[in-house]
Every structure is written in structure tokens, then in C-alpha cells.
Amino acid sequence: MQRTKEEIEDKKETARQKIKAAALSLFARKGLLVTIDEIAKTAALSEELLYSYYPSKEALIAELIQQAVLISGTSIKEIAGRDSSAAVKIKQITAMMCEMLSNSYIGIDYFMFMIQVSMSNYQIPDAERLDIQLPIKSLTRIISEGQAEGSVVNGDPAQLAIVYCAAIQGLCCYVISGMPLSPVPEALSRILLKD
């Protein structure tokens, strides 16, 4: 029985999703030195099939970076643009992060993948490099607003944003290692908020 065009496209999309999920999980946990062979084995596909979707590991990394930037940058930028106090924005970002830590392994994988990208020598094209900074820049701006309002602790806003993200990274590592975690948003918010 011959497959329909829709069935063929569905099968291709399923294979692409398996490749991306396998690569994302491996990159998040092991770094960017993961081989195509490891990705193919984890996705239960042949290397040849993987290469038919992605001509190189770099092409796969680039697509995952674009997705991660879109997901994280859009969410935090949207919260940053809301008409509310900085304290409320920080609490909303923290609630979103705690939800990710409790219920979204793919969110944790994207977060850790971007940490791996930032720590590697991977040459990110300039346009993507600017986008990668978007979540930190948005958070830094919120922190500055909060300091002006008096709701955020004193200190360099960019450094405070990095400390906040480092705390989330540590919690991600804790979850990845198999430890149960139900983060309390108020505890994480206290890194930045005065009360």
C-alpha cells in the first residue's frame, strides 16, 4: 500500500523531532562534543537518515539554538514588556522557571543546552549571538527598574541577573541528576527582591 503525501510528511516530522529531542538531551547533559553517532543511536535512527535531515552537527545545533532563543527570549521579553512593577515581573519569571523545574524536562534541557553553548567555543553567528543575550538583557532591565522602584536589592543589575540564572542552572543540574525538586518561587525570588 502506497503512503499518502501527508503520511510521508508526518513520518519525516516524527524523525526530525526524534533527532532534535535526542540531540537536545545529549547536548544538555554532555556538552557539544556529543557525536552524530551518539545522537543517531539515542534517536534510534541510522546516521545516514540523520544526515538526510541535518547536513552537519552544526546545522542541528543552530536549529536548537534558534528554538531555545525563541522560547526563552519570547517568554521573558513578553513578561518584561508588561505594564506591571518590576517585582511582579520577577515573580512571574520565577514562577515560570519553577514550573519548568517541576514539570518540563524539555525546558530544563533547553536551559542547560544554552549554558553548554555559552561555555563552548561554538562559533555562534552574530545575529544569533545577540538573540542569545536577550533573556539576560531583559532580566537586567527588569532588575534596573526594580532598583529604581526600591523593590530589588542593590548591586550591578547584569551581575544580579547572572547570579539568578546561575541559581536556576544549579537547580536544573539537581533535577537532571534525578533528585526530586519542588522549588518554592518565593525562595528563588529572594535572590533579587528585598522582601
C-alpha positions in Angstrom: 0.0 0.0 0.0 1.4 3.3 -1.1 1.7 6.1 1.5 0.0 9.4 1.1 2.0 12.6 0.9 0.6 13.5 4.4 1.8 10.2 5.9 5.3 10.7 4.4 5.5 14.3 5.8 4.3 13.1 9.2 7.0 10.4 9.2 9.6 12.9 8.3 8.5 15.3 11.0 8.5 12.5 13.6 12.1 11.6 12.6 13.1 15.3 12.9 11.5 15.5 16.3 13.3 12.4 17.5 16.6 13.7 16.3 16.1 17.1 18.0 14.9 15.5 21.2 17.9 13.1 21.3 20.4 15.8 20.5 18.9 18.3 22.9 19.0 15.9 25.8 22.6 14.7 25.0 23.9 18.3 24.4 22.3 19.5 27.7 23.9 16.7 29.7 27.2 16.0 28.0 28.1 19.2 26.1 28.5 19.9 22.4 31.2 17.3 21.9 28.5 14.7 21.6 28.9 12.8 18.3 26.4 12.3 15.5 26.7 8.6 16.1 25.6 9.1 19.8 22.6 11.2 18.6 21.6 8.7 16.0 21.7 5.8 18.5 19.7 7.8 21.1 17.1 8.7 18.4 17.1 5.0 17.2 17.9 6.1 13.7 20.8 5.5 11.3 23.5 8.1 10.9 22.6 8.2 7.2 19.0 9.1 8.0 20.1 11.7 10.5 22.3 13.3 7.8 19.4 13.4 5.4 17.7 15.8 7.8 20.7 17.7 9.1 23.8 18.0 6.8 26.0 18.5 9.9 26.1 18.6 13.7 26.5 22.4 13.4 23.2 22.6 11.4 21.4 20.7 14.2 23.0 22.9 16.9 22.0 26.0 15.0 18.3 24.9 14.8 18.3 24.0 18.5 19.8 27.5 19.4 17.1 29.2 17.3 14.4 27.2 19.1 15.8 27.9 22.5 16.2 31.6 21.8 12.7 31.8 20.5 11.3 30.0 23.6 13.2 31.7 26.3 13.6 35.1 24.7 10.0 35.4 23.8 8.7 34.4 27.2 11.0 36.7 29.2 10.7 39.6 26.7 6.9 39.3 26.9 6.9 39.5 30.7 9.4 42.4 30.6 7.0 44.3 28.4 4.1 44.0 30.7 2.6 47.1 32.4 3.4 46.0 36.0 6.0 46.6 38.6 9.5 45.0 38.4 8.7 43.0 41.5 5.7 41.5 39.8 7.7 40.7 36.7 10.4 39.0 38.7 7.8 36.9 40.5 6.2 36.0 37.1 9.6 34.9 35.7 10.4 33.0 38.8 7.0 31.2 38.7 7.7 30.3 35.1 11.2 28.9 36.0 9.8 27.0 38.9 7.1 25.5 36.7 9.8 24.4 34.2 11.9 22.9 37.0 8.9 20.9 38.3 7.2 19.9 35.1 9.3 20.4 31.9 12.3 18.3 31.2 12.4 19.8 27.7 12.6 23.3 29.3 15.4 22.1 31.5 17.2 20.6 28.5 16.9 23.9 26.5 18.2 25.9 29.5 21.1 23.6 30.0 21.8 23.3 26.3 22.1 27.1 26.1 24.5 27.0 29.1 26.6 24.4 27.2 26.6 26.7 24.1 27.7 29.7 26.1 30.5 27.7 27.7 31.8 26.2 24.5 33.9 27.5 21.7 31.0 27.1 19.4 31.0 30.0 16.9 27.6 31.5 17.0 26.7 33.8 14.1 26.5 37.4 15.2 22.7 37.7 14.7 22.1 34.6 16.9 24.6 35.8 19.5 22.6 39.0 20.1 19.4 37.0 20.5 21.1 34.6 23.0 21.7 37.6 25.2 18.0 38.6 25.1 16.8 36.8 28.2 19.7 38.2 30.3 19.3 41.7 28.9 15.5 41.6 29.6 16.1 40.4 33.1 18.8 43.1 33.6 16.4 45.8 32.5 13.7 44.5 34.9 16.3 44.5 37.8 17.3 48.1 37.0 13.6 49.1 37.0 13.1 47.3 40.4 16.1 49.1 41.9 14.6 52.4 40.8 11.3 51.3 42.4 13.1 50.2 45.5 11.9 46.6 45.3 15.1 44.9 44.1 18.4 44.5 46.1 21.3 46.8 45.3 24.1 45.7 43.0 25.1 45.6 39.4 21.9 44.6 37.5 23.8 42.5 35.0 25.7 40.6 37.8 22.4 40.0 39.7 20.8 38.6 36.5 23.7 36.2 36.1 23.5 35.1 39.7 19.8 34.5 39.3 20.4 32.4 36.2 23.2 30.5 37.9 20.8 29.6 40.7 18.4 28.2 38.1 21.2 26.4 36.4 22.1 24.7 39.7 18.5 23.7 40.2 18.4 22.3 36.7 21.5 20.2 37.4 19.9 19.0 40.6 16.8 17.8 38.6 18.9 16.3 35.8 20.8 14.2 38.4 17.5 12.6 39.4 16.8 14.4 42.6 13.2 15.3 43.3 12.6 19.0 43.4 9.6 21.2 44.1 11.1 24.7 44.1 9.4 27.4 46.0 9.2 30.5 43.9 9.5 32.8 46.9 12.9 31.4 47.8 14.2 31.9 44.2 12.7 35.4 44.1 14.6 36.4 47.3 17.8 36.4 45.3 16.6 39.6 43.7 13.7 41.0 45.7 14.1 42.9 49.0 11.0 41.4 50.7 
